[in-house]
Amino acid sequence: MPCLPQSGGCEKPFTDAFAEYLNRTEGTRYVHRECLDVADRQNAQPEALYIDSERSLQLVIERKSISWPVDYAHRHSNDHFVSDVFAEEMKSLPLDDL
């Protein structure tokens, strides 16, 4: 289900964009240091730690995804399930029969 937000792994590809924006607009030099939520799965942690070693700054990023309505992700996954079943059933049909 690649069109819905995924979680559970390092979210550096998503948090990098925000750090790059700050670097560009604020003149900082944040560099990714660690995926905090991956490093410590026993305790709730923000996603990422960035360090600007020239200015002795730290930046911690928490990323959230919001779905509306509340059951959107579940309904959307059902759409994918039905579509996959339908595509599998039609795979052996010749194009002329479609």
Rosetta blueprint (number, residue, H / E / L):
1 M L
2 P L
3 C L
4 L L
5 P L
6 Q L
7 S L
8 G L
9 G L
10 C L
11 E L
12 K H
13 P H
14 F H
15 T H
16 D H
17 A H
18 F H
19 A H
20 E H
21 Y H
22 L H
23 N H
24 R H
25 T H
26 E H
27 G L
28 T L
29 R L
30 Y L
31 V E
32 H E
33 R E
34 E E
35 C E
36 L H
37 D H
38 V H
39 A H
40 D L
41 R L
42 Q L
43 N L
44 A L
45 Q L
46 P L
47 E L
48 A E
49 L E
50 Y E
51 I E
52 D E
53 S L
54 E L
55 R L
56 S L
57 L E
58 Q E
59 L E
60 V E
61 I E
62 E L
63 R L
64 K L
65 S L
66 I L
67 S L
68 W L
69 P L
70 V L
71 D L
72 Y H
73 A H
74 H H
75 R H
76 H H
77 S H
78 N H
79 D H
80 H H
81 F H
82 V H
83 S H
84 D H
85 V H
86 F H
87 A H
88 E H
89 E H
90 M H
91 K L
92 S L
93 L L
94 P L
95 L H
96 D H
97 D H
98 L L
